[in-house]
Amino acid sequence: MFHSYYKEYLKLNPSIATSEGDYRYNHQQENNIGASYRQQSKQLYSRYLDSLKSYNKKRLSEKDQLSYEIFQHDLSDALRYLRCPVYYTP
């Protein structure tokens, strides 16, 4: 799941992909203050946060539980950030 998320995240954020050495999206530039970008980000974060619910965290290894918790926290934090109108900040 993490690999799939990261692939989608890089596609949505081509400048980050480039900085990570993935040049597939060099012909694109994200508009992170645009409504469309924010909506796509929200859908991405929400979809993966919902997919975490299909896992029984107690049945995961200790290492996987930690990965689960970090991923859950990061996605929740990203959704909270989208609710803030920081895109109005000059």
N, C-alpha and C positions, 0 to 999 in steps of 0.2 A: 504494500500500500504506500509506503514512504516513497518508493521509486516512482510510482505513478503520479503521486502528488507533486513531487519535485519536477517531473517532466512537464506537467501542466502549469506549474508555477513559473518555470522558465519561459514557457511559451507566452504567458501573460506578461512577463517582465523581461523583455529581450535585452535590456541593458545589463541586468544581473546575469543573464545567460552569457553574454559576451565577457563580462568580468570573470566568469567562472571557466572561460575557455571554450564555451559552446557558441559557435559562430553561425548556427543555422538561422538565427533571427536577426542578423545584422542589418537586414533591409527594413526592419521594423523599429518603431519607437513607441513605447507606452505613453499614454496620456493619463498619468495617475491622478489628475484633478478632474478628469472627465467623468460624467455620470455613467457612461457605458463601462469604463474601466472599473469603477467602484462596484457596479452591479455584478460584473464578471468575477471580481475578487470575492465579493460576498457569496456568490454561488459556489465558487471553488471552496472557500473555507467552510461554508455550511455543509456542503456535500460530504467533505471528508470528516467533519466533526460528527455528522450523522452516521457515517459508516463505522466510526469507532464503536458505536453502540452495539454493533453486531458481534463484538468480541467480548468474551467473558474475561475480564482483567485478572480474576483470581486464578484462571487456568494458564495464564502466561508465565513464562520464566521471570525471575527477578529483573533481569536485564530488559526483557520485553515490556514488563510493567513500567519500568522507568521511561522507556521510549514512548509508551502509550501516554503516560502522564505529561511528558514534555510536549508531545505532539498536540495533545488535548489543550494544554495551556497556551501554546503558541497560536493555535487556531482560534481559541476563545479570545485571546488578546487581540488578534488581528481583526476579529469581528467588532470588538469594542472600539478599536481605533477607527474603523470605518464609520462609526456613529458620530465621531467628532468631526466638525467641519474645518479641519486643518487645511483643506484645499483652498479655503478663503484667505489664508495667511499669505501675505506677499513674500 
